[in-house]
């Protein structure tokens, strides 16, 4: 069994099970039924959710002095698809934002050292880390968000377009 699961694999129930580490041959039927229901619900929601469309224009109109934005995008043919943005505001707080129709999932690292992962305005994780000041040393991990293929999100990055 291959360890790699592609975005296309996740569109199939077998690929989804493999990604979850579930062997259908040794899993009880009632457990497989629960996984099937979760998979079908996720696929129905995905089909009902329109692509986000054009959402990122890097021009900082009205941005305050010291604010920076970075787009992380993947080229798919002629389209440039947004997978995340990184923003440092004028106060020095840093945000990693994942484009979604709902939930607003993001990580934030604040100047005082407060670090959060949030979605739907609920803190999924909160930690106190080193403050983002001149004495900052090394690097800090801002998180890992798996399973967010840019084709699925459909957020088109308008980098260099008017």
C-alpha positions as CSV (number, residue, x, y, z in Angstrom):
1,X,0.0,0.0,0.0
2,X,1.4,3.4,-1.0
3,X,1.9,6.1,1.6
4,X,1.1,8.9,-0.9
5,X,-2.5,9.9,-1.2
6,X,-3.3,12.4,-4.1
7,X,-6.1,14.9,-4.2
8,X,-7.8,12.6,-6.8
9,X,-7.5,9.7,-4.3
10,X,-9.4,11.7,-1.7
11,X,-12.3,12.0,-4.1
12,X,-12.9,8.2,-3.8
13,X,-14.1,6.3,-0.8
14,X,-11.2,3.9,-1.0
15,X,-8.7,6.7,-1.2
16,X,-10.4,8.4,1.7
17,X,-10.2,5.2,3.8
18,X,-6.5,4.8,2.9
19,X,-5.8,8.4,4.0
20,X,-7.6,7.8,7.3
21,X,-5.5,4.6,7.8
22,X,-8.5,2.3,7.6
23,X,-8.2,-1.2,6.1
24,X,-11.7,-2.1,4.8
25,X,-10.8,-5.8,5.0
26,X,-10.3,-5.8,8.8
27,X,-12.7,-3.0,9.8
28,X,-16.1,-3.9,11.3
29,X,-19.0,-3.1,8.9
30,X,-20.7,-0.7,11.3
31,X,-17.5,1.4,11.5
32,X,-17.2,1.3,7.7
33,X,-20.8,2.6,7.6
34,X,-19.8,5.5,9.8
35,X,-16.9,6.4,7.6
36,X,-19.1,6.1,4.4
37,X,-21.6,8.5,6.0
38,X,-18.8,11.0,6.8
39,X,-17.3,10.7,3.3
40,X,-20.7,11.1,1.6
41,X,-21.5,14.1,3.8
42,X,-18.2,15.8,3.0
43,X,-18.5,15.1,-0.8
44,X,-22.1,16.5,-0.8
45,X,-21.0,19.6,1.0
46,X,-18.0,20.0,-1.4
47,X,-20.3,19.7,-4.5
48,X,-22.8,22.2,-3.0
49,X,-20.0,24.8,-2.3
50,X,-19.2,27.0,-5.3
51,X,-15.5,27.8,-5.9
52,X,-14.4,31.0,-4.2
53,X,-13.4,32.7,-7.3
54,X,-11.1,35.7,-7.5
55,X,-10.2,36.8,-4.0
56,X,-6.7,38.0,-3.7
57,X,-5.4,41.2,-5.1
58,X,-2.0,42.0,-3.5
59,X,-2.3,45.8,-3.9
60,X,-2.3,47.2,-0.4
61,X,-4.8,50.0,-1.0
62,X,-5.3,51.7,2.4
63,X,-2.7,49.5,4.1
64,X,-0.9,51.1,7.0
65,X,2.9,51.7,7.0
66,X,4.7,48.4,7.9
67,X,1.9,46.0,6.8
68,X,2.8,43.2,4.4
69,X,0.8,40.5,2.6
70,X,2.1,37.4,0.8
71,X,0.1,35.0,-1.3
72,X,1.0,31.3,-1.6
73,X,-0.4,30.0,-4.8
74,X,-0.1,27.0,-7.1
75,X,-0.2,27.2,-10.9
76,X,-2.8,24.9,-12.5
77,X,-2.6,25.4,-16.3
78,X,-3.4,29.1,-16.9
79,X,-4.9,29.7,-13.4
80,X,-3.0,30.7,-10.3
81,X,-4.9,29.1,-7.4
82,X,-4.5,30.6,-3.9
83,X,-3.8,28.1,-1.1
84,X,-3.0,30.6,1.7
85,X,-2.1,34.2,2.6
86,X,0.4,35.4,5.1
87,X,-0.1,38.9,6.6
88,X,2.0,40.9,9.0
89,X,0.0,43.9,10.2
90,X,1.4,47.3,11.1
91,X,1.6,46.3,14.8
92,X,3.8,43.2,14.0
93,X,1.2,40.5,14.5
94,X,1.4,37.7,11.9
95,X,-1.6,35.8,10.4
96,X,-1.6,32.7,8.2
97,X,-5.1,32.6,6.6
98,X,-6.6,29.7,4.6
99,X,-9.3,30.7,2.2
100,X,-12.6,29.0,2.9
101,X,-16.2,29.8,2.2
102,X,-16.9,29.5,5.9
103,X,-15.1,29.1,9.2
104,X,-12.2,31.5,8.6
105,X,-9.5,29.0,9.6
106,X,-6.3,30.8,10.5
107,X,-3.2,30.9,12.7
108,X,-2.2,34.1,14.5
109,X,1.1,34.9,16.3
110,X,0.8,38.1,18.2
111,X,3.5,40.5,19.3
112,X,3.1,39.6,22.9
113,X,3.9,35.9,22.0
114,X,0.2,34.7,22.1
115,X,-0.3,32.0,19.4
116,X,-3.7,30.7,18.2
117,X,-5.2,28.4,15.8
118,X,-8.8,29.4,15.2
119,X,-11.8,28.4,13.1
120,X,-15.4,29.7,13.4
121,X,-14.1,32.2,15.9
122,X,-13.2,29.3,18.3
123,X,-9.7,28.9,19.5
124,X,-8.6,25.3,18.6
125,X,-5.3,25.8,20.2
126,X,-3.7,28.7,22.2
127,X,-0.1,28.9,23.5
128,X,2.3,31.5,24.9
129,X,5.5,31.7,22.9
130,X,8.4,34.1,22.6
131,X,7.3,37.7,21.9
132,X,7.7,39.0,18.4
133,X,10.2,41.7,19.4
134,X,13.8,42.6,18.5
135,X,15.1,39.9,20.9
136,X,13.2,37.1,18.9
137,X,15.5,34.2,18.2
138,X,15.3,31.2,15.8
139,X,11.9,30.3,14.2
140,X,8.5,29.3,15.4
141,X,6.2,26.8,13.7
142,X,2.9,28.3,12.6
143,X,1.1,25.1,12.0
144,X,0.2,22.5,9.4
145,X,-3.1,22.4,7.6
146,X,-3.6,19.1,5.7
147,X,-6.1,18.4,3.0
148,X,-6.6,21.8,1.4
149,X,-5.9,21.3,-2.3
150,X,-6.1,24.6,-4.2
151,X,-8.3,23.0,-6.9
152,X,-10.9,22.1,-4.2
153,X,-10.9,25.6,-2.7
154,X,-11.1,27.3,-6.1
155,X,-9.7,30.6,-4.9
156,X,-8.2,32.3,-7.9
157,X,-5.2,34.6,-7.1
158,X,-5.2,37.8,-9.1
159,X,-1.5,38.4,-8.8
160,X,-0.5,41.0,-11.4
161,X,-4.1,41.5,-12.7
162,X,-6.1,44.7,-12.4
